[in-house]
């Protein structure tokens, strides 16, 4: 797929969103090293094109269910960067009052329903959201994001079967980065053309270069067109790559440095910037301006988190047990 270049404004917006995600994730590395962020931290550095290209095609009313590698998804969805950062700090100003942390971002206002620490755990949740919409006659799609590791889980097959049986408006968005934690796809899936798995359920599918934001955007737009038209679920496989380890605890002993460098040569951010420059749609000073704006937004998010407050110990079991009416 070789999609046409976007308009200048749209191209700059795509570039800005990817740069913002990258800067946000890089800042998270610094903060984790400084022990400002604790617990687990899974970064999407290198995978920005999937978040921006695919989720950008959703309408504000359509729901997103994500994975534990969801910071970029939340940002594209419109969750406030400060609320995301405060959540990772564990502050009560966070989008989940500091109770979820990095892996459990949640924001009802933008219909961003997680963040889920269980591989494949979001699939049944997304199925339920899509079913609810269909039962209520609401014409909108639900998007569920997951990694290729989830396709080896029972939840994937159960969700595919029911979504196809009931012709639910569900976009199944697979971020295939070729490693389920430290396990190569070569040792996990007997059929490594993952989109073909949809054939067993009579579900539409496609595979796209997940390092090309324009290609992802075009593929997601077509997938959502079919979903919204009542043709049932659609499986979109985006072949991408994470430049960092599975999590901050990952020693990365399962892949070579040369492999990582090969994928970095396809970095979606400079790839789009180069295409826009060649087409005369981007100047060097504009690129510098986008980077400066992203840096400022991330710093503002950090400042918000730093100024946040800890939830009182007295509220420890609040939201855990039901309160008497």
PyMOL commands that set and color helices and strands:
alter all, ss='L'
color gray80, all
select helices_A, chain A and resi 8-33+48-55+71-77+81-89+108-110+121-136+148-152+154-165+185-187+194-201+213-228+257-264+268-278+284-306+313-315
alter helices_A, ss='H'
color red, helices_A
select strands_A, chain A and resi 63-65+142-147+170-176+179-180+183-184+204-209+234-239
alter strands_A, ss='S'
color yellow, strands_A
deselect
rebuild
show_as cartoon
